[in-house]
Amino acid sequence: MSNEEERKINFIQNSLPKLIQSHNEEFRDQIIVSCDVRGNEQLDGFMSSLYFLNMRMKYADGSGTKVYKMIVKIMKGDENFRNETNAAALCLNELHIYRDVIPYFQKFLVDINIKAFDPHQWVPKVYFADAKIIEELGDNEETILVMENLTPKHFRMGPRVDLDEPHLELMAKLIASYHAVSYAMRINQDPMLEKLVKGLIPYSFFASDGSVLDAQQTFYKTGLKRVFNCVIKDEKLHANKKFIQDVKNLKKVAFEHPLKFMESFLAKDEVFSIILHGDYNRNNVLFHYMEPDGYDEPTDIRMIDFQEVRYGTPAIDIAFFMYMNMPGALREEYWDKLLKIYHKTLTKCLREILNCYKDDPRLKPYDYDNFIAHFNENALYGAVVAMVFIPMMACPEDECARLTELYDNDFLSKELEELTLSCGGRNVDNRIIEILQHASKKGYLDILK
């Protein structure tokens, strides 16, 4: 165990429980009996290290004890890693979502007695969220997030990459209900929307001074290199002239300066820009299952990990999870259907929040035709991010573990580049091609003409 890891575990074991207790009314009449902490090697916290914390509490009146199971997230890496990856901004933004945005959304919806959905079922319960200098951990500001561990309540991650219709529908409906609140606040001209947005540190593909983030640049450029290599190697694809022209157009605008290209999708829109999740895919949701094993019949869902939250187009959330987690064989028959499920849920939630009829003129900017037109102009963002990330997600788990290790410790290494270009072999290549072909067929690359 490294010195850094030992310090974090000691802090979680000895100091954090008292902070948690002091920030939660439900613990005021309880006494901390014991705390059990263990690190986590299975779950990826992205820019955070994850730990499991079990707090055994005793009621002051002697009526019994209770164990609270929690997950702790603390920003990872040294100062150099945090600067190169923009980790501080990501972790602070996540705290803002859990500490400020979602609580306000929940109060806003409870005050109007919302019935269409329960906003308290969006995310796990939060016990503590703060950013501060912790003497035990060093001189840098740390971000600390403590949430309920939902595993005992039968929540867990779904299938590793490919999701079926019930899983995808749960994802579409959940994110639609979350998106609806930003739209309703805009329609109502609620000044809190602007305040909540200003609380976000703009998450750009560049550093705050405009310089290139080497880790991001290398990651996207290597990912796109694999995309274009896939097309070059597969001569069967060359007969489709529109597809090949689309690929050429993408390479021309994106390959040399991939971050500048991705940044172009982050332009603000006065109608459609909202507070997003930002990294909405299977990795960042938990599904509820009745059975302890297998993935049949998911019954509920929760969002987690808001580190890449942005204020921008909803296509960032929607297109990414649809391209990342919808199997290629399902896309042809289910793509448009799922978009309609999302929009129907969004409209239903908006109507209830605003207490209006479906023909209310305030809803016209968000009707299906306008929504699809906006989505079509921005869906390429999700396709590109999915193609760049799919090698890490769909490769064998040993390769995935090595990729994560290299990215955390030496993101400019030659081994990381070579492994990104080859991991998962032909299976990953086929997935990349399927995404690119679908985006071309749907006309999402036409914006590059």
Secondary structure as the mmCIF struct_conf table of DSSP 4:
data_model
#
loop_
_struct_conf.conf_type_id
_struct_conf.id
_struct_conf.beg_label_comp_id
_struct_conf.beg_label_asym_id
_struct_conf.beg_label_seq_id
_struct_conf.end_label_comp_id
_struct_conf.end_label_asym_id
_struct_conf.end_label_seq_id
HELX_RH_AL_P HELX_RH_AL_P1 ASN A 3 ASN A 14
TURN_TY1_P TURN_TY1_P1 SER A 15 SER A 15
HELX_RH_AL_P HELX_RH_AL_P2 LEU A 16 SER A 22
TURN_TY1_P TURN_TY1_P2 HIS A 23 HIS A 23
HELX_RH_3T_P HELX_RH_3T_P1 GLU A 25 PHE A 27
TURN_TY1_P TURN_TY1_P3 ARG A 28 ASP A 29
STRN STRN1 GLN A 30 GLY A 39
BEND BEND1 GLU A 41 LEU A 43
TURN_TY1_P TURN_TY1_P4 PHE A 46 MET A 47
STRN STRN2 SER A 48 TYR A 59
TURN_TY1_P TURN_TY1_P5 ALA A 60 ASP A 61
BEND BEND2 GLY A 62 SER A 63
STRN STRN3 THR A 65 MET A 75
BEND BEND3 GLY A 77 GLY A 77
HELX_RH_AL_P HELX_RH_AL_P3 GLU A 79 THR A 85
TURN_TY1_P TURN_TY1_P6 ASN A 86 ASN A 86
HELX_RH_AL_P HELX_RH_AL_P4 ALA A 87 HIS A 96
HELX_RH_PI_P HELX_RH_PI_P1 ILE A 97 VAL A 101
HELX_RH_AL_P HELX_RH_AL_P5 ILE A 102 ASP A 111
TURN_TY1_P TURN_TY1_P7 ILE A 112 ASN A 113
BEND BEND4 ALA A 116 ALA A 116
HELX_RH_3T_P HELX_RH_3T_P2 PRO A 119 GLN A 121
BEND BEND5 TRP A 122 VAL A 123
HELX_LH_PP_P HELX_LH_PP_P1 PRO A 124 LYS A 125
STRN STRN4 VAL A 126 ILE A 133
HELX_RH_3T_P HELX_RH_3T_P3 GLU A 135 LEU A 137
BEND BEND6 ASP A 139 ASN A 140
STRN STRN5 GLU A 141 GLU A 148
HELX_RH_3T_P HELX_RH_3T_P4 THR A 151 LYS A 153
TURN_TY1_P TURN_TY1_P8 HIS A 154 HIS A 154
STRN STRN6 PHE A 155 ARG A 156
BEND BEND7 PRO A 159 VAL A 161
HELX_RH_AL_P HELX_RH_AL_P6 GLU A 165 ILE A 187
TURN_TY1_P TURN_TY1_P9 ASN A 188 GLN A 189
HELX_RH_AL_P HELX_RH_AL_P7 PRO A 191 LYS A 198
TURN_TY1_P TURN_TY1_P10 GLY A 199 GLY A 199
BEND BEND8 LEU A 200 LEU A 200
HELX_LH_PP_P HELX_LH_PP_P2 ILE A 201 PRO A 202
BEND BEND9 PHE A 205 PHE A 205
STRN STRN7 PHE A 206 PHE A 206
TURN_TY1_P TURN_TY1_P11 SER A 208 ASP A 209
BEND BEND10 GLY A 210 GLY A 210
STRN STRN8 VAL A 212 VAL A 212
HELX_RH_AL_P HELX_RH_AL_P8 ASP A 214 LYS A 233
HELX_RH_3T_P HELX_RH_3T_P5 GLU A 235 ALA A 239
HELX_RH_AL_P HELX_RH_AL_P9 LYS A 241 ALA A 254
TURN_TY1_P TURN_TY1_P12 PHE A 255 PHE A 255
BEND BEND11 GLU A 256 HIS A 257
HELX_RH_AL_P HELX_RH_AL_P10 PRO A 258 GLU A 263
HELX_RH_3T_P HELX_RH_3T_P6 SER A 264 LEU A 266
TURN_TY1_P TURN_TY1_P13 GLU A 270 PHE A 272
STRN STRN9 ILE A 274 ILE A 275
BEND BEND12 GLY A 278 ASP A 279
BEND BEND13 ASN A 281 ASN A 281
HELX_RH_3T_P HELX_RH_3T_P7 ARG A 282 ASN A 284
STRN STRN10 VAL A 285 HIS A 288
BEND BEND14 MET A 290 GLY A 294
BEND BEND15 ASP A 296 GLU A 297
STRN STRN11 ASP A 300 MET A 303
TURN_TY1_P TURN_TY1_P14 GLN A 307 GLU A 308
STRN STRN12 TYR A 311 GLY A 312
TURN_TY1_P TURN_TY1_P15 PRO A 314 PRO A 314
HELX_RH_AL_P HELX_RH_AL_P11 ALA A 315 ASN A 325
BEND BEND16 MET A 326 MET A 326
HELX_RH_AL_P HELX_RH_AL_P12 GLY A 328 LEU A 354
TURN_TY1_P TURN_TY1_P16 ASN A 355 ASN A 355
TURN_TY1_P TURN_TY1_P17 LYS A 358 ASP A 359
HELX_RH_3T_P HELX_RH_3T_P8 PRO A 361 TYR A 366
BEND BEND17 ASP A 367 ASP A 367
HELX_RH_AL_P HELX_RH_AL_P13 TYR A 368 ALA A 394
BEND BEND18 CYS A 395 CYS A 395
HELX_RH_AL_P HELX_RH_AL_P14 GLU A 397 ASN A 409
TURN_TY1_P TURN_TY1_P18 PHE A 411 LEU A 412
HELX_RH_AL_P HELX_RH_AL_P15 LYS A 414 SER A 422
TURN_TY1_P TURN_TY1_P19 CYS A 423 GLY A 424
HELX_RH_AL_P HELX_RH_AL_P16 GLY A 425 LYS A 441
TURN_TY1_P TURN_TY1_P20 LYS A 442 LEU A 445
HELX_RH_3T_P HELX_RH_3T_P9 ASP A 446 LEU A 448
#
